[in-house]
Amino acid sequence: MYVGVYYGKQEKEQLERVEREFAQISSQFINLKKKGQVILVGDFNAKLEVTKPQVNVHQKVSRNGHILQQMITNLDLNPITTKSKEGSWTRVNRNNPEEKSIIDYVIIQNEMEQYVTENIVDEKGQYRIKGKKESDHNTLLITIECRVK
């Protein structure tokens, strides 16, 4: 199993730089999928379209989100944290709680979804690191059942 951590370019970054970076990530995913399961976690700075009417979550796709969505579709991936049963918003401005977004993701291969036993976006802050300046990002918790052959 391969686990990667990623910090994405901001929405204001030049489009060609963002596209180049996602092309590089795609190449890495393709290469690593040949060897085993791949999980990519991080702050992608990209808004995917997310709609959860039962909990009043509606987010439109952003420019970077379109590029991320294309990679997800092309590689048959799954931004599993968008389907969390508990919590949704991954970034919340602590000074203005109405300013929130979903820009952090755990992305897995589609066939791995059946092994996800826990999927939480910690909006309550139980697992958030606290200190002088509290993070504006919520913790993502994923438990995946793994069997060793």
C-alpha positions in Angstrom: 0.0 0.0 0.0 1.3 3.4 -0.9 0.2 6.5 0.9 1.0 10.0 -0.4 0.5 13.4 1.1 -0.1 16.4 -1.1 -0.4 20.2 -0.7 -2.0 21.7 -3.8 -1.4 24.9 -5.6 -3.8 27.8 -4.7 -6.7 28.7 -7.1 -4.8 31.9 -8.1 -1.8 30.0 -9.3 -1.2 29.9 -13.1 -3.5 27.4 -14.7 -0.6 25.6 -16.6 1.3 25.1 -13.4 -1.8 23.5 -11.7 -2.4 21.3 -14.8 1.3 20.2 -14.9 1.2 19.3 -11.2 -2.0 17.2 -11.6 -0.4 15.5 -14.6 2.6 14.5 -12.5 0.3 13.2 -9.7 -1.6 11.2 -12.3 1.6 9.6 -13.6 2.6 8.7 -10.1 -0.8 7.1 -9.4 -0.6 5.1 -12.7 2.9 3.8 -11.8 2.1 3.0 -8.2 -1.3 1.3 -9.0 0.7 -1.4 -10.8 2.5 -2.3 -7.5 -0.4 -2.0 -5.0 -3.1 0.1 -3.5 -2.7 3.9 -3.5 -4.1 6.5 -1.1 -3.5 10.2 -1.6 -4.3 12.6 1.3 -4.0 16.3 1.5 -5.1 19.9 1.1 -5.7 20.0 -2.6 -6.9 23.6 -2.6 -9.6 22.5 -5.1 -13.3 22.4 -4.6 -15.1 19.4 -6.0 -18.9 19.6 -6.4 -20.4 18.2 -3.2 -24.1 18.1 -2.4 -25.5 16.6 0.8 -29.0 18.2 1.1 -29.8 16.2 4.3 -27.0 18.2 6.2 -27.2 21.4 4.1 -23.9 21.0 2.3 -23.7 22.5 -1.2 -20.4 23.3 -2.8 -19.8 24.2 -6.5 -16.7 23.0 -8.3 -13.8 25.5 -8.6 -11.2 25.9 -11.4 -8.7 23.6 -9.6 -11.6 21.3 -8.7 -12.4 20.8 -12.4 -8.8 19.6 -12.9 -8.9 17.4 -9.9 -12.2 15.9 -11.0 -10.8 15.1 -14.4 -7.9 13.2 -12.7 -10.4 11.4 -10.5 -12.5 10.4 -13.4 -9.6 9.4 -15.7 -7.9 7.2 -13.0 -11.1 5.7 -11.6 -10.5 7.2 -8.2 -12.8 8.1 -5.3 -12.6 11.2 -3.0 -14.0 9.1 -0.2 -14.1 11.9 2.4 -16.9 13.6 0.4 -19.0 10.6 1.4 -18.3 10.8 5.1 -21.2 9.9 7.4 -20.0 12.3 10.0 -19.0 15.9 9.1 -18.4 17.4 5.7 -16.5 20.7 5.8 -12.8 20.3 5.8 -11.8 24.0 6.1 -13.6 26.5 8.3 -12.4 30.1 9.0 -12.3 30.1 12.8 -13.0 33.9 12.8 -15.9 33.6 10.4 -17.5 30.1 10.7 -19.8 30.7 7.8 -16.8 30.7 5.5 -16.2 27.0 4.9 -15.2 24.7 2.1 -14.3 21.2 1.2 -10.7 21.3 -0.1 -9.0 18.5 1.8 -9.5 14.9 0.6 -8.6 11.3 1.1 -8.5 9.9 -2.4 -8.5 6.1 -2.9 -9.0 3.7 -5.8 -12.7 2.9 -6.3 -12.2 -0.8 -5.5 -10.9 0.2 -2.0 -14.3 1.7 -1.0 -15.6 -1.6 0.2 -12.8 -1.8 2.8 -13.4 1.6 4.4 -14.9 1.0 7.8 -14.8 4.5 9.2 -14.9 7.9 7.4 -15.1 11.0 9.5 -14.5 14.7 8.9 -13.9 16.0 12.4 -15.9 19.2 12.4 -16.3 19.0 16.2 -12.6 19.4 16.6 -12.0 16.4 18.8 -8.8 15.5 16.9 -7.8 19.0 15.8 -4.4 20.2 16.9 -4.9 23.2 19.1 -2.3 25.8 20.2 -1.7 29.5 19.9 -3.5 29.6 16.5 -6.0 26.8 15.9 -5.9 25.3 12.4 -8.6 26.2 10.0 -8.6 22.6 8.6 -10.5 19.8 10.2 -9.0 16.4 10.7 -9.9 13.6 8.3 -10.2 10.1 9.9 -10.3 7.0 7.6 -10.1 3.4 8.8 -9.4 0.9 6.1 -9.6 -2.9 6.7 -6.3 -4.4 5.5 -5.6 -8.0 5.0 -2.0 -9.3 4.7 -1.5 -12.0 2.2 
